[in-house]
Amino acid sequence: MKQRLVILGGGESGVGAAVLGKQKNYEVFVSDVGVILPEYKKILIKEEVSFEENSHSKKLILNASIVVKSPGIPDSNLLVRELIEKDVLVVSEIEFASWYTDAKLIGITGSNGKTTTTSLTYHILKYAGLNVGVAGNIGKSFAFQVAKYDYDFYVLELSSFQLDGVDKLKLDVSVLLNITPDHLDRYNNSIEQYINSKFKILKNTDLNSVFIYNLDDKNIIRKVDNLKLLNSKFGFTLNRLNGKGAGIEKGTLSVNINSLFEIQEGSLSLKGKHNIYNIMASAMVASALNLKTDNIISAVKSFQPIEHRMERVTNINGVEYINDSKATNVDSTFYALDSIEKDVVWIVGGIDKGNDYSQLIPLVRSKVLGIVCLGKDNKKLHDVFENLVDQIDDALSAGEAVEKATSMAKEGYTVLLSPACASFDLFDNYEDRGQKFKKGIIKLNQ
């Protein structure tokens, strides 16, 4: 008798899990409380997978053998709680896919920098000629790729939500970039619960596993010091390297795991302190996999910044425009502002996730001359920053924000979209926000 696989959520991860489940001879049913996009419906129909949208039918869900739930559905969801009470195994798509691949798995998590580090690590491995896929919070879902391709390596961008749903997942290389307050509404406003979630990246690791982590992050170090880890561990720091790991001194990055090599900071296309961390972590993964030093250095130098992360869009009349729409928390925006040396007109705002903006105040005082608040409720931003800048205004669209920021900017200024907030009040997601920001800039030249 076939096992019944129920998938909650008909998005990228859910449909990928459905395709893999069908291939592995499960009886598959997909349920989405909202609308399933046409592109995903087409796949489900082609694969002959049963599905429903705009509702969850309990009688079709509670009889599941296994449930794969979307990362966006919290464990506190009433239906999920009912499944758990019935002893139904509820896992993430990442967990489910990991059961059906023998590939080496590299997992990367952190509050900030995941996408850049995952993309760079994938780029290095691909450059070195490895048969590698990239998945998780990026690209096609892990489950879909396991079903359709035969990769020897996967680089996985893992959110805390995805890690919450792991059980037997065993990573060969685990990377923890940083931990700063984010998504605390999902974790009962407890930083400790959020830290514990991030550290699930080490679940099931053993003597053959490698752990790469940030030596400058107090939350990480405090937790690591209290753990008895079996796996090899290597740290990275913005200080001088002592022993194994990675560090930087006088503009030279040093990486030493299987062999020592150096990269000059001036030769890198990725700028800013936060990207030094991302580069060191990626290079350490490659070194841990015994890739040739020359390949690692060449790949790092040739990597281009990803879209929506400190993406330099254009320069118009001496004003530079930077799209950092992916900065959805305060820490990410801190690094963005810190990396810019020019005067800034800052576009900020959206859905505030309980943000504490205090760490941004010194940077705003020193380099921000104008602010455009892009969101439906900007009161908190006005309260914190109004007396720190010459001009502050509001906008209800990306185009309006671009126009108002441009009117504030003079030659030599940078207009920076780095919202520090979620996008869902005015946009579909951060990509939509970034694209509309760029379209607004294009209109300036028309």
matplotlib code that plots the C-alpha trace (Angstrom):
import matplotlib.pyplot as plt

x = [0.0, 1.3, 2.3, 0.2, 2.3, 0.4, 2.1, 0.9, 1.7, 1.7, 4.7, 8.2, 9.1, 5.7, 5.5, 9.1, 8.3, 5.2, 7.2, 9.8, 7.0, 5.3, 8.6, 9.1, 5.7, 3.9, 0.2, 0.6, -1.8, -1.1, -3.2, -2.8, -5.0, -4.4, -4.2, -1.6, 0.2, -0.5, 3.2, 2.9, -0.5, 0.8, 3.6, 1.1, -1.3, 1.6, 2.8, -0.8, -0.7, -4.0, -4.3, -6.7, -6.4, -8.1, -8.7, -7.4, -9.7, -9.0, -10.3, -7.8, -4.9, -5.2, -5.0, -1.4, 1.6, 4.0, 3.4, 5.8, 4.9, 5.9, 8.6, 6.0, 3.7, 4.6, 4.5, 1.9, -0.6, -3.7, -3.6, 0.1, -0.5, -3.3, -1.1, 1.7, -0.8, -1.8, 1.9, 2.1, 5.7, 5.8, 9.0, 10.4, 11.0, 14.7, 14.4, 12.2, 14.6, 17.6, 16.3, 16.7, 20.1, 23.7, 25.2, 27.5, 25.4, 26.7, 24.2, 24.5, 22.5, 22.6, 20.5, 22.3, 24.4, 23.0, 22.1, 25.4, 27.4, 25.4, 25.7, 29.4, 30.0, 28.1, 30.1, 33.4, 32.4, 31.0, 34.2, 36.3, 34.3, 32.2, 28.7, 26.8, 23.3, 22.1, 18.8, 17.1, 15.9, 17.3, 16.6, 14.6, 13.6, 16.0, 13.3, 12.6, 16.4, 16.8, 13.9, 15.1, 18.9, 21.8, 24.2, 27.2, 27.1, 24.3, 24.8, 21.7, 20.7, 18.8, 16.5, 15.6, 12.1, 13.5, 15.8, 12.9, 11.6, 14.7, 14.9, 17.5, 19.2, 23.0, 25.1, 28.7, 29.6, 27.6, 28.1, 26.8, 27.4, 25.8, 22.9, 21.1, 17.5, 15.1, 11.8, 11.4, 7.7, 8.0, 10.0, 7.9, 10.1, 12.9, 16.4, 17.4, 14.7, 15.9, 19.6, 18.6, 16.8, 19.9, 22.0, 19.8, 22.2, 24.5, 21.9, 23.2, 26.8, 29.6, 33.4, 33.4, 31.5, 32.9, 31.5, 32.4, 31.3, 31.8, 34.3, 33.2, 29.5, 28.8, 25.6, 27.4, 30.5, 28.4, 26.5, 29.5, 31.4, 28.6, 28.4, 30.4, 30.9, 32.2, 32.9, 35.9, 35.2, 36.9, 36.2, 36.5, 37.1, 37.8, 41.0, 44.3, 44.2, 45.7, 46.0, 43.3, 40.3, 40.2, 41.1, 42.1, 45.0, 46.1, 43.7, 44.8, 42.4, 44.1, 42.4, 44.0, 42.2, 43.9, 46.5, 47.2, 46.3, 45.7, 43.4, 43.9, 40.8, 41.3, 40.8, 37.3, 34.1, 32.1, 32.6, 31.9, 32.8, 29.8, 31.0, 34.4, 32.7, 30.7, 33.9, 35.9, 33.1, 32.7, 36.5, 36.7, 34.0, 35.9, 39.2, 37.5, 36.4, 40.1, 39.6, 42.7, 43.8, 44.1, 40.6, 39.2, 41.0, 40.1, 36.4, 36.2, 37.6, 35.3, 32.1, 29.6, 27.2, 23.7, 20.6, 18.9, 21.9, 24.0, 23.4, 24.8, 22.1, 23.4, 24.9, 22.8, 24.1, 26.7, 24.2, 24.8, 21.7, 22.1, 19.4, 19.7, 16.0, 17.1, 18.0, 14.9, 16.3, 18.3, 21.6, 21.6, 20.9, 23.7, 26.2, 24.9, 25.1, 28.5, 29.9, 29.1, 31.6, 29.5, 26.6, 23.4, 19.8, 18.2, 15.0, 13.7, 10.5, 7.9, 6.6, 8.5, 9.3, 9.8, 12.9, 15.3, 16.8, 19.2, 22.3, 21.7, 21.6, 25.4, 25.5, 22.5, 24.0, 27.3, 26.3, 22.5, 21.3, 17.8, 15.3, 12.4, 10.1, 8.6, 5.7, 2.1, 3.0, 6.1, 5.5, 8.3, 10.8, 9.9, 10.1, 13.6, 15.2, 13.3, 15.6, 18.8, 18.5, 17.8, 14.9, 12.5, 9.4, 7.0, 6.2, 3.6, 5.4, 8.9, 8.6, 7.5, 10.4, 12.9, 11.5, 11.6, 15.1, 16.4, 15.1, 17.1, 20.3, 23.1, 26.1, 28.3, 25.5, 24.3, 20.6, 20.3, 17.3, 18.0, 14.6, 15.4, 11.8, 9.7, 8.1, 4.6, 2.7, 3.3, 5.0, 4.8, 8.3, 11.7, 12.4, 9.3, 10.3, 13.8, 12.5, 10.1, 12.9, 15.0, 12.1, 11.7, 15.3, 14.9, 12.0, 14.3, 16.2, 13.1]
y = [0.0, 3.4, 5.9, 9.1, 12.3, 15.5, 18.8, 22.0, 24.9, 24.8, 27.1, 26.3, 24.0, 22.3, 21.5, 20.3, 17.9, 16.7, 15.9, 14.0, 12.2, 11.1, 9.8, 7.8, 6.2, 8.1, 8.9, 12.7, 15.4, 19.2, 21.6, 25.4, 27.8, 30.4, 30.4, 28.2, 30.1, 28.9, 27.9, 25.5, 24.2, 23.3, 21.1, 19.4, 18.6, 17.3, 15.1, 13.9, 15.2, 15.8, 19.3, 21.8, 25.6, 28.3, 25.9, 23.0, 20.0, 18.3, 14.9, 14.9, 16.0, 14.3, 10.9, 11.6, 9.3, 12.1, 15.9, 18.3, 21.9, 25.2, 27.1, 29.9, 27.8, 28.0, 25.0, 26.9, 26.5, 24.7, 22.2, 21.4, 21.0, 18.6, 16.5, 16.4, 15.4, 12.5, 11.5, 12.3, 13.2, 16.8, 17.9, 20.5, 20.0, 20.1, 17.2, 15.2, 15.7, 14.8, 11.2, 10.6, 11.9, 10.6, 14.0, 15.9, 18.6, 22.1, 24.0, 27.8, 29.8, 33.1, 36.1, 38.0, 37.1, 33.6, 34.3, 35.9, 33.2, 30.4, 31.9, 32.5, 29.0, 27.5, 29.7, 28.5, 24.8, 25.2, 27.1, 24.2, 21.8, 20.0, 18.7, 20.9, 22.2, 25.2, 25.1, 25.8, 29.4, 30.1, 28.8, 25.6, 23.6, 21.0, 18.3, 19.1, 19.0, 15.7, 14.3, 15.6, 15.9, 13.9, 16.3, 15.2, 18.3, 20.7, 24.1, 24.8, 28.2, 27.4, 29.7, 29.1, 28.2, 25.4, 24.2, 23.9, 21.1, 18.9, 15.4, 13.2, 15.8, 15.4, 18.1, 17.4, 21.1, 23.5, 27.3, 29.7, 33.3, 35.4, 35.5, 38.8, 39.4, 38.5, 36.8, 36.9, 37.0, 33.3, 32.4, 33.9, 37.0, 34.9, 35.3, 32.0, 30.1, 31.7, 30.8, 27.2, 27.1, 28.3, 25.7, 22.9, 23.2, 21.0, 18.3, 14.8, 16.0, 13.7, 13.3, 13.5, 16.8, 20.3, 23.4, 26.9, 29.8, 33.5, 34.1, 37.7, 36.9, 36.8, 34.8, 32.1, 31.9, 31.7, 28.7, 27.0, 27.2, 25.3, 22.5, 19.3, 19.1, 16.0, 17.6, 19.7, 23.4, 26.4, 30.1, 33.2, 36.7, 40.3, 40.1, 38.5, 34.8, 32.6, 28.9, 27.3, 29.2, 32.6, 36.2, 39.5, 41.8, 45.0, 44.3, 40.6, 37.8, 34.6, 31.2, 28.2, 24.8, 22.3, 24.8, 28.5, 31.0, 34.7, 37.0, 40.8, 42.7, 45.2, 42.5, 41.7, 42.8, 42.4, 45.4, 46.0, 44.3, 42.0, 40.7, 39.9, 37.5, 36.0, 35.6, 34.0, 31.5, 30.5, 30.1, 28.0, 25.6, 25.2, 24.6, 22.1, 20.2, 20.2, 22.4, 23.8, 27.1, 28.8, 27.8, 29.2, 32.6, 33.0, 32.1, 34.6, 37.4, 36.7, 36.6, 39.4, 40.7, 39.2, 41.1, 43.1, 42.8, 46.0, 45.9, 49.0, 49.9, 53.0, 56.5, 59.5, 63.0, 62.0, 60.3, 56.5, 54.3, 51.1, 48.4, 46.6, 45.5, 42.2, 44.0, 43.1, 43.6, 46.3, 44.4, 44.0, 47.7, 48.6, 46.8, 48.5, 52.1, 51.3, 50.2, 53.5, 56.3, 59.0, 61.1, 59.1, 59.5, 56.5, 54.7, 52.7, 51.2, 48.5, 46.1, 46.6, 43.3, 44.9, 46.6, 48.4, 51.2, 52.5, 50.8, 52.8, 56.3, 57.0, 56.0, 58.1, 61.1, 60.8, 60.1, 60.2, 63.6, 62.6, 59.8, 58.6, 56.3, 53.7, 52.1, 52.3, 53.1, 55.3, 56.8, 54.8, 55.8, 59.5, 59.3, 57.8, 59.7, 62.9, 65.1, 63.5, 64.5, 67.6, 66.1, 63.2, 62.4, 59.5, 57.4, 54.7, 53.3, 52.6, 55.1, 57.8, 56.9, 57.2, 60.6, 62.0, 60.6, 62.0, 65.5, 65.3, 64.0, 66.1, 65.2, 62.8, 61.4, 57.8, 56.9, 53.7, 51.4, 49.4, 49.0, 47.2, 45.9, 43.2, 44.2, 42.8, 46.0, 47.4, 44.6, 40.9, 40.3, 41.9, 41.0, 42.9, 45.9, 45.9, 45.5, 48.4, 50.5, 49.8, 50.6, 53.9, 54.7, 53.9, 56.3, 59.1, 58.9, 58.7]
z = [0.0, -1.0, 1.7, 1.6, 1.2, 1.9, 1.0, 2.6, 0.2, -3.6, -4.1, -5.3, -2.4, -2.3, -6.0, -6.0, -3.1, -5.0, -8.1, -6.1, -4.1, -7.3, -8.6, -5.4, -5.7, -2.9, -3.1, -3.3, -2.5, -2.5, -0.4, -0.5, 1.5, -1.2, -5.0, -6.7, -9.4, -13.0, -13.5, -10.6, -11.5, -14.9, -13.3, -10.9, -13.8, -15.9, -13.1, -12.4, -8.8, -7.0, -5.5, -4.0, -3.6, -1.5, 1.3, 3.5, 3.5, 6.9, 5.8, 2.9, 5.1, 8.5, 6.9, 5.8, 6.4, 6.0, 5.6, 3.9, 4.9, 3.3, 5.3, 5.7, 7.8, 11.5, 13.8, 15.8, 12.9, 14.2, 11.4, 11.9, 15.6, 15.0, 12.6, 15.2, 17.9, 15.7, 15.4, 11.7, 10.7, 9.6, 7.8, 5.5, 1.8, 2.5, 4.8, 2.5, -0.5, 1.5, 1.9, -1.8, -2.7, -2.0, -3.1, -0.7, 0.9, 1.9, 4.0, 4.6, 7.1, 9.0, 9.5, 6.7, 3.7, 3.0, -0.7, -1.5, 0.2, -1.3, -4.8, -4.4, -3.1, -6.0, -8.4, -7.0, -7.1, -10.7, -11.7, -10.4, -12.7, -10.1, -10.9, -8.5, -7.9, -5.9, -4.0, -0.7, -0.5, -4.0, -7.5, -8.2, -5.2, -3.8, -4.1, -7.8, -8.6, -6.8, -8.9, -12.2, -12.0, -10.7, -9.0, -7.0, -4.7, -3.6, -2.1, 0.0, 1.3, 4.5, 6.5, 10.1, 8.9, 6.8, 9.5, 11.9, 9.8, 9.7, 11.2, 9.6, 7.4, 7.6, 6.0, 5.0, 5.4, 7.6, 7.5, 10.1, 9.0, 11.8, 14.1, 14.7, 15.7, 12.8, 12.5, 16.3, 15.9, 14.8, 17.9, 20.7, 20.6, 22.0, 20.6, 22.3, 20.3, 17.1, 17.9, 18.6, 15.3, 13.4, 15.2, 13.8, 10.8, 12.9, 13.6, 12.7, 11.9, 12.9, 12.8, 9.0, 8.9, 8.7, 10.6, 9.4, 11.6, 12.4, 15.2, 15.6, 16.3, 20.1, 19.7, 17.8, 20.0, 23.2, 21.8, 20.2, 23.6, 25.2, 22.6, 22.4, 18.7, 17.0, 13.7, 12.5, 13.0, 11.5, 12.2, 10.2, 11.5, 10.4, 12.5, 11.8, 11.2, 13.9, 13.0, 10.9, 9.4, 7.7, 8.6, 7.2, 7.8, 5.9, 3.0, 2.6, 3.2, 4.4, 4.3, 5.8, 6.1, 3.8, 2.6, 3.1, 0.4, 0.2, -1.7, -2.0, -0.9, -3.8, -6.4, -5.2, -7.0, -3.7, -1.5, 2.2, 5.5, 5.3, 2.0, 3.4, 5.7, 2.8, 0.7, 3.6, 4.3, 0.6, 0.2, 3.3, 2.0, -1.2, 0.7, 3.0, -0.2, -1.3, -4.4, -6.1, -4.6, -8.0, -8.9, -5.7, -6.1, -9.7, -9.0, -6.1, -8.3, -11.2, -9.1, -9.7, -7.0, -7.0, -7.9, -5.1, -2.8, -3.0, -6.7, -8.4, -10.9, -12.7, -12.3, -13.5, -13.4, -10.9, -8.6, -8.0, -7.5, -5.4, -5.1, -1.7, -1.6, -0.1, 3.1, 5.1, 8.6, 10.5, 10.6, 6.8, 6.3, 8.8, 6.6, 3.5, 5.0, 6.5, 3.2, 1.4, 1.7, -0.1, 1.1, 1.1, 0.3, 2.0, 0.9, 3.9, 5.1, 4.7, 7.3, 10.5, 12.3, 15.7, 14.4, 16.8, 14.7, 17.4, 15.8, 12.6, 14.3, 14.2, 10.5, 9.7, 11.5, 9.7, 6.1, 5.4, 4.3, 3.1, 3.8, 1.8, 3.8, 1.5, 3.3, 4.5, 8.1, 8.5, 12.0, 13.7, 11.1, 11.4, 15.2, 15.1, 12.2, 11.6, 13.7, 12.2, 8.5, 6.5, 4.6, 5.2, 3.0, 2.4, -0.7, -1.5, -4.6, -5.7, -8.6, -6.2, -3.8, -6.7, -7.8, -4.2, -3.5, -6.8, -5.9, -2.6, -4.2, -5.6, -7.7, -5.8, -3.7, -3.5, -3.6, -1.6, -1.4, 1.8, 3.5, 6.7, 6.5, 4.9, 1.6, 1.8, 2.5, -1.0, -3.0, -3.7, -2.2, -2.1, -5.7, -6.8, -4.7, -6.3, -9.8, -9.4, -7.9, -11.0, -13.3, -11.5, -12.2, -15.9, -16.1, -15.0, -18.3, -20.5]

ax = plt.figure().add_subplot(projection="3d")
ax.plot(x, y, z, "-o")
ax.set_aspect("equal")
plt.show()
